Amino acid sequence: MSVEAHKSTNANDTKPVVLVAIAVAIGVVTYFMMPREMEEPARRMAAIFALALVLWVTEAIPLFATSLMVIALQAFWIAIPVFPELPDFSMRYQSVYNAFSNPVIFLFLGGFILARAVQQEKIDIQMASLLLKAFGTRPWAVLAGIMVITAVFSMWMSNTATAAMMIVMVQPFLRQIGKRDAFHKALILAVPFAANIGGIGTPIGTPPNAIAVAIMAERGMHISFLTWMAFAVPLMLGSLVVMWFTLLTIFRPTAERFEITISSDFRLTRKSIIVYFTFFSTVLLWLTSEWHGVPTEVVAVLPAAVLTLTNVITRKDFDSLEWNILMLMAGGIALGSGIMGTNLDGWIIRLVPGEGVSFFVLAAVVSIAAVSLGTVISHTVATNILLPIGLAMAVGIGASDVKLEVMAVMIAVMASYAMALPISTPPNAIAYGTGQIKSKDMFFIGGCTSIVAAILVILTGPFVIEFVLTNF
């Protein structure tokens, strides 16, 4: 190894240590900077929040590791305080660990298992191939088909897995038109952007949605599967139309038609029949939970049980699920409940000038913060950070329970619209990794979408979302 390479390796090894040291220092400073009259649990929770914020933003350690650290610190330092002992403090370690068993965790686990079975049996490719052919051969129709199919799959599957699949699906079209035709950029960019937008559509579409639902449930407010879709799907479809028109306008196609050469084997096997039946049964039960009374989180156990009992999902498959995402979500839930349980949110409330600040203004500020922060860090992390703060501020200005739900939804949705950079989301990184688009292409289209979405959600969200929540 050369001296230069050795120095580079040492620098890379040292950087995380330095960042962790800075994060710890900020946590300690935060603890001692808190007002003396603040209760000891709230002081400690403020330090944990500051430490987690720095580690999540810098990614000095893996994101899920920061979540586990949050839970560990809450358990050891607050729920079972060692130095000094806290008198008669209500938080117990069992309540901290409840973040792991939150119903939303099981909702996402069921979704992960269902998506893994769909991918494993290649049902996603079969359905995508069939649907894509139905859109015709004209460029505008093909682009619309790619975006709609990507968004629909992203409502039920991981955005990353959906993007990876659809990038493969567009390759035959890219080979037909070549790199000289600007339209090839539209086909590639359509995949990550539609995957990001599609995740808005359901509570399981993306972790920020689930975190918002879970934190509201902690406050005794329940957002059903169908209620979420009632306001999210129209927003998703409207965004797709705007994105489709923008891509078609900027990257005009020169070819008049495409030849559909995508093929897929539609042989039905025992396992694929089981997956088809389980998938559609689960989705139907999710959509009708308000009628039959079975919570969506309970329904999610159905695919988990059926697909593992029938050996469609083996132990190896189960071990390879996205457990790191579940741990990241659990950390966010624990952070939110810890801030509320230690009354730290009460101190945050005092920082908000109640007089003269409307809910609309507060929602606008927090939404802009969500899309800005989500552009440079994980959407889930941005939601973890902003949800407790945004809700505390909303309580501080006397917002009703419905408006608190509106605030939570707006934060989660706006985080998903942050997609201006290759690092903003894994789907963006997948598209950029093809080497056929430049960062400036993604920045321009994604940035414009983020701005337009922010304006749209801020102007209509507080009214439309509240209307849906109160009438569905």
C-alpha positions as CSV (number, residue, x, y, z in Angstrom):
1,M,0.0,0.0,0.0
2,S,1.3,3.4,-0.9
3,V,1.9,6.2,1.7
4,E,-0.9,8.2,0.1
5,A,-3.4,5.3,0.2
6,H,-2.4,4.6,3.8
7,K,-3.0,8.2,4.8
8,S,-6.4,8.2,3.0
9,T,-7.4,5.0,4.9
10,N,-6.4,6.5,8.2
11,A,-8.3,9.7,7.5
12,N,-11.4,7.7,6.6
13,D,-11.0,5.7,9.8
14,T,-10.6,8.8,11.9
15,K,-13.5,10.8,10.5
16,P,-16.3,8.8,12.2
17,V,-14.5,8.9,15.5
18,V,-14.2,12.7,15.3
19,L,-17.8,13.1,14.3
20,V,-19.0,10.9,17.2
21,A,-16.8,12.9,19.6
22,I,-18.4,16.1,18.3
23,A,-21.9,14.6,18.7
24,V,-21.2,13.6,22.3
25,A,-19.8,17.0,23.1
26,I,-22.9,18.7,21.6
27,G,-25.0,16.4,23.7
28,V,-23.1,17.3,26.9
29,V,-23.2,21.0,26.1
30,T,-27.0,20.7,25.5
31,Y,-27.5,19.1,28.9
32,F,-25.7,21.8,30.8
33,M,-27.2,24.6,28.7
34,M,-30.8,23.6,29.6
35,P,-32.5,26.0,32.2
36,R,-31.9,25.0,35.8
37,E,-35.6,24.9,36.5
38,M,-36.1,22.2,33.8
39,E,-36.9,18.8,35.2
40,E,-33.9,16.4,35.2
41,P,-35.6,13.8,32.8
42,A,-36.3,16.6,30.3
43,R,-32.6,17.8,30.5
44,R,-31.4,14.3,29.7
45,M,-33.9,13.8,26.9
46,A,-32.7,17.1,25.4
47,A,-29.1,15.8,25.4
48,I,-30.1,12.5,23.8
49,F,-32.1,14.4,21.1
50,A,-29.1,16.6,20.3
51,L,-26.7,13.7,20.2
52,A,-29.0,11.7,18.0
53,L,-29.6,14.7,15.7
54,V,-25.9,15.1,15.0
55,L,-25.3,11.4,14.5
56,W,-28.3,11.0,12.1
57,V,-27.3,14.1,10.1
58,T,-23.6,13.2,9.8
59,E,-24.2,9.4,9.5
60,A,-21.0,9.0,11.6
61,I,-22.4,5.6,12.5
62,P,-25.1,3.6,10.7
63,L,-28.6,5.2,11.1
64,F,-30.1,2.2,12.8
65,A,-27.2,2.2,15.3
66,T,-28.1,5.7,16.3
67,S,-31.7,4.6,16.8
68,L,-30.5,1.7,19.1
69,M,-28.3,4.2,20.9
70,V,-31.4,6.5,21.5
71,I,-33.3,3.6,23.0
72,A,-30.4,2.4,25.1
73,L,-29.8,5.9,26.5
74,Q,-33.4,6.4,27.3
75,A,-33.5,3.0,29.1
76,F,-30.3,3.4,31.1
77,W,-30.2,7.1,31.7
78,I,-33.8,8.0,32.1
79,A,-36.0,4.9,32.8
80,I,-33.4,3.3,35.1
81,P,-31.3,6.3,36.1
82,V,-28.0,5.4,37.7
83,F,-26.3,8.8,38.3
84,P,-28.2,10.5,40.0
85,E,-31.3,8.7,40.9
86,L,-34.5,10.4,39.7
87,P,-37.4,10.6,42.2
88,D,-40.7,9.0,41.2
89,F,-40.2,9.3,37.5
90,S,-43.0,7.9,35.4
91,M,-41.1,6.6,32.4
92,R,-40.2,2.9,32.7
93,Y,-37.8,0.9,30.6
94,Q,-40.8,-1.2,29.4
95,S,-42.3,1.9,27.8
96,V,-39.0,2.6,26.1
97,Y,-38.9,-0.9,24.6
98,N,-42.4,-0.6,23.5
99,A,-41.0,1.2,20.4
100,F,-39.8,-2.2,19.1
101,S,-43.3,-3.6,19.5
102,N,-45.2,-0.6,18.2
103,P,-48.1,-1.8,15.9
104,V,-46.7,0.2,13.1
105,I,-43.5,-1.8,13.2
106,F,-45.6,-4.9,12.6
107,L,-47.4,-3.1,9.8
108,F,-44.1,-2.5,8.0
109,L,-42.8,-6.0,8.8
110,G,-45.9,-7.5,7.1
111,G,-45.3,-5.1,4.2
112,F,-41.7,-6.2,3.9
113,I,-42.5,-9.9,3.9
114,L,-45.3,-9.4,1.3
115,A,-43.0,-7.4,-0.9
116,R,-40.2,-9.9,-0.6
117,A,-42.5,-12.7,-1.7
118,V,-43.7,-10.7,-4.7
119,Q,-40.1,-10.0,-5.8
120,Q,-39.0,-13.6,-5.1
121,E,-41.7,-15.1,-7.3
122,K,-41.0,-12.4,-10.0
123,I,-44.6,-11.3,-9.8
124,D,-43.6,-7.7,-9.8
125,I,-41.8,-8.1,-13.2
126,Q,-44.8,-10.1,-14.5
127,M,-47.3,-7.5,-13.6
128,A,-45.1,-4.6,-14.7
129,S,-44.5,-6.1,-18.1
130,L,-48.2,-6.7,-18.6
131,L,-49.2,-3.3,-17.5
132,L,-46.5,-1.5,-19.5
133,K,-47.6,-3.1,-22.7
134,A,-51.1,-1.8,-22.0
135,F,-49.9,1.8,-22.2
136,G,-49.1,1.5,-25.9
137,T,-45.9,2.4,-27.9
138,R,-45.9,6.2,-28.2
139,P,-43.2,7.9,-26.1
140,W,-45.6,10.0,-24.1
141,A,-47.7,6.9,-23.2
142,V,-44.6,4.8,-22.4
143,L,-43.4,7.6,-20.0
144,A,-46.8,7.7,-18.4
145,G,-46.8,3.9,-18.1
146,I,-43.4,3.8,-16.4
147,M,-44.3,6.5,-13.9
148,V,-47.7,5.1,-13.0
149,I,-46.4,1.5,-12.6
150,T,-43.5,2.7,-10.6
151,A,-45.7,4.7,-8.3
152,V,-48.3,1.9,-7.9
153,F,-45.6,-0.6,-6.9
154,S,-43.9,2.0,-4.6
155,M,-47.2,2.3,-2.7
156,W,-46.8,-1.3,-1.5
157,M,-43.1,-2.1,-1.9
158,S,-39.8,-0.5,-0.9
159,N,-39.1,2.5,-3.0
160,T,-35.6,1.2,-3.5
161,A,-36.6,-2.2,-4.6
162,T,-39.2,-0.7,-7.0
163,A,-36.7,1.7,-8.5
164,A,-34.1,-1.1,-9.0
165,M,-36.8,-3.2,-10.8
166,M,-38.1,-0.4,-13.0
167,I,-34.6,0.7,-14.0
168,V,-34.2,-2.7,-15.5
169,M,-37.6,-2.5,-17.2
170,V,-36.7,0.7,-19.0
171,Q,-33.4,-0.6,-20.4
172,P,-35.0,-2.0,-23.7
173,F,-36.4,1.5,-24.4
174,L,-33.1,3.2,-23.7
175,R,-31.3,0.8,-26.2
176,Q,-33.9,1.7,-28.9
177,I,-33.4,5.5,-28.7
178,G,-29.8,5.8,-27.7
179,K,-28.1,8.5,-25.6
180,R,-28.3,11.1,-28.4
181,D,-32.1,11.4,-27.8
182,A,-32.7,13.6,-24.8
183,F,-35.8,11.6,-24.0
184,H,-33.6,8.8,-22.5
185,K,-33.0,11.1,-19.5
186,A,-36.8,11.4,-19.1
187,L,-37.2,7.7,-19.0
188,I,-34.5,7.3,-16.3
189,L,-35.5,10.2,-14.2
190,A,-39.1,9.1,-14.3
191,V,-38.2,6.0,-12.2
192,P,-36.8,7.5,-9.0
193,F,-39.1,10.5,-9.0
194,A,-42.2,8.3,-9.4
195,A,-40.9,5.9,-6.8
196,N,-40.5,8.8,-4.3
197,I,-43.9,10.2,-5.1
198,G,-45.6,6.8,-5.1
199,G,-44.5,6.2,-1.5
200,I,-46.8,9.0,-0.4
201,G,-49.8,7.0,-1.3
202,T,-50.2,4.5,1.6
203,P,-49.1,4.4,5.2
204,I,-46.7,1.6,4.3
205,G,-45.3,3.3,1.2
206,T,-42.4,4.8,3.0
207,P,-41.1,4.9,6.7
208,P,-41.9,8.6,7.3
209,N,-45.6,7.8,6.7
210,A,-45.5,5.0,9.3
211,I,-43.7,7.1,11.8
212,A,-46.3,9.9,11.5
213,V,-49.1,7.3,12.0
214,A,-47.3,5.8,15.0
215,I,-46.5,9.1,16.8
216,M,-50.1,10.2,16.3
217,A,-51.3,6.9,17.8
218,E,-49.1,7.6,20.8
219,R,-51.2,10.7,21.3
220,G,-54.5,8.7,21.0
221,M,-55.2,9.7,17.4
222,H,-55.7,7.0,14.7
223,I,-55.3,7.6,11.0
224,S,-56.8,4.6,9.0
225,F,-55.3,3.1,5.9
226,L,-58.1,4.3,3.7
227,T,-58.2,7.8,5.3
228,W,-54.5,8.2,4.5
229,M,-55.1,7.2,0.9
230,A,-58.1,9.5,0.6
231,F,-55.8,12.6,0.7
232,A,-52.5,11.1,-0.4
233,V,-53.5,9.3,-3.6
234,P,-55.0,12.5,-5.3
235,L,-51.8,14.4,-4.3
236,M,-49.7,11.6,-5.7
237,L,-51.6,11.4,-9.0
238,G,-51.5,15.2,-9.4
239,S,-47.8,15.2,-8.7
240,L,-47.2,12.5,-11.3
241,V,-49.1,14.4,-13.9
242,V,-47.0,17.6,-13.3
243,M,-43.8,15.5,-13.3
244,W,-44.8,13.7,-16.5
245,F,-45.6,17.0,-18.3
246,T,-42.3,18.5,-17.1
247,L,-40.2,15.6,-18.2
248,L,-42.0,15.4,-21.6
249,T,-41.5,19.2,-22.1
250,I,-37.8,19.4,-21.2
251,F,-36.7,16.1,-22.7
252,R,-38.7,16.0,-25.9
253,P,-38.6,12.6,-27.7
254,T,-37.6,12.3,-31.4
255,A,-38.9,8.7,-31.9
256,E,-42.5,8.3,-32.8
257,R,-43.0,4.8,-31.4
258,F,-41.3,2.1,-29.3
259,E,-41.2,-1.6,-29.9
260,I,-42.2,-3.4,-26.7
261,T,-39.6,-6.1,-26.4
262,I,-40.0,-6.8,-22.6
263,S,-40.9,-10.4,-22.0
264,S,-41.9,-12.2,-18.9
265,D,-42.7,-15.8,-18.0
266,F,-46.2,-16.0,-16.6
267,R,-46.1,-19.6,-15.5
268,L,-48.1,-20.1,-12.3
269,T,-46.5,-22.2,-9.6
270,R,-47.9,-23.2,-6.2
271,K,-45.9,-20.5,-4.5
272,S,-46.9,-17.7,-7.0
273,I,-50.6,-18.6,-6.6
274,I,-50.2,-18.3,-2.8
275,V,-48.5,-14.9,-3.2
276,Y,-51.1,-13.6,-5.6
277,F,-53.9,-14.7,-3.2
278,T,-52.2,-13.3,-0.1
279,F,-51.2,-10.0,-1.7
280,F,-54.7,-9.2,-3.0
281,S,-56.4,-10.4,0.2
282,T,-54.1,-8.3,2.3
283,V,-54.6,-5.2,0.3
284,L,-58.4,-5.7,0.3
285,L,-58.4,-6.1,4.1
286,W,-56.2,-3.0,4.5
287,L,-58.5,-0.9,2.3
288,T,-61.7,-2.1,4.1
289,S,-60.4,-2.0,7.7
290,E,-62.9,0.7,8.6
291,W,-65.8,-1.6,7.6
292,H,-64.7,-4.9,9.1
293,G,-63.0,-3.4,12.2
294,V,-59.7,-5.2,12.0
295,P,-56.8,-2.7,12.4
296,T,-54.4,-2.5,9.5
297,E,-51.5,-3.5,11.8
298,V,-53.4,-6.7,12.7
299,V,-54.0,-7.4,9.0
300,A,-50.3,-7.1,8.4
301,V,-49.7,-10.2,10.4
302,L,-51.7,-12.3,7.9
303,P,-49.2,-12.2,5.0
304,A,-46.3,-12.8,7.5
305,A,-48.0,-15.9,8.9
306,V,-49.3,-17.3,5.6
307,L,-46.1,-16.8,3.6
308,T,-43.8,-18.2,6.3
309,L,-46.1,-21.2,7.1
310,T,-46.3,-22.1,3.4
311,N,-42.5,-21.8,3.1
312,V,-42.8,-19.1,0.5
313,I,-40.6,-17.1,2.8
314,T,-37.9,-19.2,4.2
315,R,-35.7,-18.6,7.3
316,K,-33.0,-17.2,5.0
317,D,-35.5,-14.8,3.4
318,F,-36.7,-13.8,6.8
319,D,-33.2,-13.1,8.1
320,S,-32.5,-10.9,5.1
321,L,-35.4,-8.5,5.6
322,E,-34.7,-4.8,6.1
323,W,-34.4,-5.0,9.8
324,N,-32.2,-1.9,9.9
325,I,-35.2,0.1,8.6
326,L,-37.4,-1.2,11.3
327,M,-34.8,-0.3,13.9
328,L,-34.5,3.2,12.5
329,M,-38.2,3.6,12.7
330,A,-38.3,2.2,16.3
331,G,-35.7,4.8,17.2
332,G,-37.8,7.6,15.8
333,I,-40.9,6.3,17.7
334,A,-38.9,6.1,20.9
335,L,-37.5,9.6,20.5
336,G,-41.0,11.0,20.0
337,S,-42.5,9.2,22.9
338,G,-39.5,10.1,25.1
339,I,-39.8,13.8,24.3
340,M,-43.5,13.7,25.2
341,G,-43.0,11.4,28.2
342,T,-40.3,13.6,29.8
343,N,-42.3,16.8,29.1
344,L,-39.5,18.1,26.9
345,D,-42.2,19.0,24.4
346,G,-43.6,21.3,27.1
347,W,-40.3,23.2,27.2
348,I,-40.2,23.4,23.4
349,I,-43.7,24.8,23.5
350,R,-42.5,27.6,25.7
351,L,-40.0,28.7,23.0
352,V,-42.8,29.3,20.5
353,P,-44.4,32.7,20.6
354,G,-48.0,31.7,20.9
355,E,-49.5,35.1,20.1
356,G,-49.6,36.2,16.5
357,V,-48.4,32.8,15.1
358,S,-51.1,31.0,13.1
359,F,-51.1,27.3,12.5
360,F,-50.8,27.9,8.7
361,V,-47.5,29.8,9.2
362,L,-46.1,27.2,11.5
363,A,-47.1,24.4,9.2
364,A,-45.5,26.2,6.3
365,V,-42.2,26.7,8.2
366,V,-42.0,23.1,9.3
367,S,-42.9,21.8,5.8
368,I,-40.1,23.8,4.3
369,A,-37.8,22.5,6.9
370,A,-38.8,18.9,6.1
371,V,-38.2,19.2,2.4
372,S,-34.9,21.1,2.9
373,L,-33.6,18.6,5.5
374,G,-34.8,15.6,3.6
375,T,-32.8,16.8,0.5
376,V,-29.5,16.2,2.3
377,I,-30.2,13.4,4.8
378,S,-32.5,10.4,5.0
379,H,-36.2,11.1,4.7
380,T,-36.8,8.9,7.7
381,V,-34.2,10.8,9.8
382,A,-35.7,14.1,8.8
383,T,-39.1,13.0,9.9
384,N,-37.7,11.6,13.2
385,I,-36.2,15.0,13.9
386,L,-39.0,17.3,12.9
387,L,-42.1,15.4,14.0
388,P,-41.6,15.9,17.7
389,I,-40.6,19.5,17.3
390,G,-43.4,20.3,14.9
391,L,-46.1,18.7,17.1
392,A,-44.8,20.4,20.2
393,M,-44.9,23.8,18.5
394,A,-48.4,23.1,17.2
395,V,-49.5,22.3,20.8
396,G,-47.8,25.5,21.9
397,I,-50.1,27.6,19.7
398,G,-53.2,25.8,20.9
399,A,-53.7,23.6,17.8
400,S,-56.6,21.1,17.9
401,D,-56.0,17.3,17.7
402,V,-57.0,17.3,14.0
403,K,-54.5,20.1,13.3
404,L,-51.8,18.0,15.1
405,E,-52.6,15.2,12.6
406,V,-52.4,17.6,9.8
407,M,-49.0,18.7,11.0
408,A,-47.7,15.1,11.2
409,V,-49.0,14.3,7.7
410,M,-47.5,17.4,6.2
411,I,-44.1,16.7,7.6
412,A,-44.1,13.1,6.4
413,V,-45.3,14.0,2.9
414,M,-42.9,16.9,2.5
415,A,-40.0,14.7,3.5
416,S,-40.9,12.3,0.6
417,Y,-40.8,15.3,-1.9
418,A,-37.2,16.0,-1.1
419,M,-35.4,14.6,-4.2
420,A,-33.2,17.1,-5.7
421,L,-29.8,15.3,-5.2
422,P,-28.5,11.8,-6.0
423,I,-28.0,11.4,-2.2
424,S,-31.5,12.5,-1.3
425,T,-33.0,9.0,-1.7
426,P,-31.8,5.5,-2.6
427,P,-34.0,5.6,-5.8
428,N,-32.2,8.7,-6.9
429,A,-28.8,7.1,-6.3
430,I,-29.9,4.0,-8.3
431,A,-30.8,6.2,-11.3
432,Y,-27.7,8.3,-11.0
433,G,-25.6,5.1,-10.8
434,T,-26.6,4.2,-14.4
435,G,-24.2,6.9,-15.6
436,Q,-26.7,8.2,-18.1
437,I,-27.9,11.3,-16.3
438,K,-26.0,14.1,-14.7
439,S,-26.5,15.5,-11.2
440,K,-27.7,18.9,-12.7
441,D,-30.5,17.1,-14.5
442,M,-31.7,15.6,-11.3
443,F,-31.2,18.8,-9.4
444,F,-33.2,20.9,-11.8
445,I,-36.2,18.5,-12.2
446,G,-36.2,17.3,-8.6
447,G,-35.6,20.7,-7.2
448,C,-38.5,22.3,-9.2
449,T,-40.7,19.4,-8.1
450,S,-39.8,20.0,-4.4
451,I,-40.5,23.7,-4.7
452,V,-43.9,23.2,-6.5
453,A,-44.9,20.4,-4.1
454,A,-44.0,22.6,-1.1
455,I,-46.1,25.4,-2.4
456,L,-49.0,23.1,-3.2
457,V,-49.0,21.2,0.1
458,I,-48.6,24.4,2.2
459,L,-51.4,26.2,0.4
460,T,-53.9,23.3,0.3
461,G,-52.6,20.8,2.9
462,P,-54.0,22.4,6.1
463,F,-57.5,22.6,4.6
464,V,-57.7,19.5,2.4
465,I,-56.0,17.1,4.9
466,E,-58.2,18.4,7.7
467,F,-61.3,18.0,5.6
468,V,-60.4,14.4,4.8
469,L,-59.5,13.5,8.4
470,T,-62.7,14.9,9.8
471,N,-65.0,13.3,7.1
472,F,-63.5,9.9,6.4
